[in-house]
Amino acid sequence: MTEERSTVLVTGASRGLGLAIARDFAADHRVIGVARGELENPENDPALTAIDHRSGIDLGREQDIDQLARDLARCDKLVNNVGMAHDGILATQSPENIQQMLQVNLYSVLYLTKLYLRERLAQRKAGAVVTIGSIVSQRGYRGLAVYSATKSALNGMTRSLAREMGAKGFRFNCVLPGFIQTDMSDALEDEQRQQIIRRTALGRLGRVEDVAPVVRFLLGDESRFITGQEFIVDGGLTA
Ligand SMILES: NC(=O)c1ccc[n+]([C@@H]2O[C@H](COP(=O)([O-])OP(=O)(O)OC[C@H]3O[C@@H](n4cnc5c(N)ncnc54)[C@H](OP(=O)(O)O)[C@@H]3O)[C@@H](O)[C@H]2O)c1
């Protein structure tokens, strides 16, 4: 008998870490990716053609998230990967930038997860959620006060939902990457980058492929007794 493939929805999946996670799952799951932008040249890569990509979805807008209700209804697993950062000291951050980070990094994750749970509960089905946080949620970083506030809130969301929904068979965990080579970390100054590498036990920045297998593990059956936890993937930067 062939086993039915699970479906996983990955937010922020047009590039960077989200794309790597979606690509990794595409080997043996049905994958729905979500972002504002399109996948770049999917026709050149069979792993990308397997991803059911929803472009034109701005997760900063509740009405765009509402469009995903039908997709969420058929998702066994959810990866809350979307995230963005405006760096700069809080004293000079514009209210618009603060609002946008709260909206995209925090509100969208709460709202999307709420819809996912609503759809799963309506079908009396369980599930598993991994949320991508950051080590700055635990350690802080100069110039990332708002960003780290949103990421710390996601850790709290994860622990509370683990308790709230555990009896219904749902698991929630966070993956906290260190500095990973993507468009987001391109914003680092060269001096900052060198300092991070010097302080990292394994002596390099992370790669998206270092993180995706941890997400896979946390959404798979092998982690069935793990919930409400934060997993740091940072090459020993915070060791
Ligand atoms: N890179 C790092 O060093 C690092 C470290 C710790 C944690 N993280 C976290 O890891 C996650 C992925 O980061 P990354 O480095 O892969 O970032 P990235 O390269 O900037 O990619 C971000 C992804 O999110 C999507 N996105 C951004 N704003 C969106 C919006 N309003 N609506 C829908 N999609 C949106 C982007 O697609 P579109 O632009 O096409 O919408 C893109 O697919 C984030 O949660 C980030 O906070 C990253």
The ligand as a Tripos MOL2 file, in Angstrom:
@<TRIPOS>MOLECULE
LIG
   48    52     1     0     0
SMALL
NO_CHARGES

@<TRIPOS>ATOM
      1 N1         19.3540   35.0010    7.2140 N.am      1 LIG1
      2 C1         19.6350   34.9970    8.4840 C.2       1 LIG1
      3 O1         20.7860   35.2320    8.9100 O.2       1 LIG1
      4 C2         18.5600   34.6900    9.4880 C.ar      1 LIG1
      5 C3         18.9440   34.4870   10.8120 C.ar      1 LIG1
      6 C4         17.9860   34.1810   11.7710 C.ar      1 LIG1
      7 C5         16.6580   34.0800   11.3930 C.ar      1 LIG1
      8 N2         16.2950   34.2880   10.1040 N.ar      1 LIG1
      9 C6         14.8820   34.1510    9.7850 C.3       1 LIG1
     10 O2         14.7330   33.1850    8.7710 O.3       1 LIG1
     11 C7         13.5690   33.4790    7.9830 C.3       1 LIG1
     12 C8         13.9410   33.5200    6.5110 C.3       1 LIG1
     13 O3         14.9170   34.5330    6.3510 O.3       1 LIG1
     14 P1         15.8260   34.6420    5.0480 P.3       1 LIG1
     15 O4         17.1720   34.9700    5.5170 O.co2     1 LIG1
     16 O5         15.5890   33.4810    4.1350 O.co2     1 LIG1
     17 O6         15.1860   35.9700    4.4250 O.3       1 LIG1
     18 P2         15.0970   36.4560    2.8930 P.3       1 LIG1
     19 O7         16.1810   35.8600    2.0880 O.co2     1 LIG1
     20 O8         14.9750   37.9310    3.0010 O.co2     1 LIG1
     21 O9         13.7050   35.8250    2.4080 O.3       1 LIG1
     22 C9         12.5060   36.2240    3.0100 C.3       1 LIG1
     23 C10        11.3510   35.4870    2.3850 C.3       1 LIG1
     24 O10        10.1450   35.9900    2.9810 O.3       1 LIG1
     25 C11         9.3040   36.5110    1.9520 C.3       1 LIG1
     26 N3          8.5900   37.6830    2.4530 N.ar      1 LIG1
     27 C12         9.1110   38.7930    3.0410 C.ar      1 LIG1
     28 N4          8.1450   39.6650    3.3480 N.ar      1 LIG1
     29 C13         6.9750   39.0950    2.9520 C.ar      1 LIG1
     30 C14         5.6140   39.5020    2.9760 C.ar      1 LIG1
     31 N5          5.2410   40.6840    3.4650 N.pl3     1 LIG1
     32 N6          4.6750   38.6610    2.4740 N.ar      1 LIG1
     33 C15         5.0200   37.4680    1.9560 C.ar      1 LIG1
     34 N7          6.2910   37.0280    1.8990 N.ar      1 LIG1
     35 C16         7.2450   37.8380    2.3810 C.ar      1 LIG1
     36 C17        10.2380   36.8470    0.8100 C.3       1 LIG1
     37 O11         9.5810   36.7480   -0.4260 O.3       1 LIG1
     38 P3          9.0010   37.9940   -1.2680 P.3       1 LIG1
     39 O12         9.9550   39.1350   -1.0900 O.co2     1 LIG1
     40 O13         8.9210   37.4270   -2.6300 O.co2     1 LIG1
     41 O14         7.6540   38.2450   -0.6670 O.co2     1 LIG1
     42 C18        11.2490   35.6950    0.9040 C.3       1 LIG1
     43 O15        10.7350   34.5540    0.2750 O.3       1 LIG1
     44 C19        13.0320   34.8100    8.5280 C.3       1 LIG1
     45 O16        12.0120   34.5570    9.4580 O.3       1 LIG1
     46 C20        14.2320   35.4020    9.2290 C.3       1 LIG1
     47 O17        13.8450   36.2930   10.2380 O.3       1 LIG1
     48 C21        17.2120   34.5720    9.1430 C.ar      1 LIG1
@<TRIPOS>BOND
     1     1     2 1
     2     2     3 2
     3     2     4 1
     4     4     5 ar
     5     4    48 ar
     6     5     6 ar
     7     6     7 ar
     8     7     8 ar
     9     8     9 1
    10     8    48 ar
    11     9    10 1
    12     9    46 1
    13    10    11 1
    14    11    12 1
    15    11    44 1
    16    12    13 1
    17    13    14 1
    18    14    15 2
    19    14    16 1
    20    14    17 1
    21    17    18 1
    22    18    19 2
    23    18    20 1
    24    18    21 1
    25    21    22 1
    26    22    23 1
    27    23    24 1
    28    23    42 1
    29    24    25 1
    30    25    26 1
    31    25    36 1
    32    26    27 ar
    33    26    35 ar
    34    27    28 ar
    35    28    29 ar
    36    29    30 ar
    37    29    35 ar
    38    30    31 1
    39    30    32 ar
    40    32    33 ar
    41    33    34 ar
    42    34    35 ar
    43    36    37 1
    44    36    42 1
    45    37    38 1
    46    38    39 2
    47    38    40 1
    48    38    41 1
    49    42    43 1
    50    44    45 1
    51    44    46 1
    52    46    47 1
@<TRIPOS>SUBSTRUCTURE
     1 LIG1         1 GROUP 0 **** ****
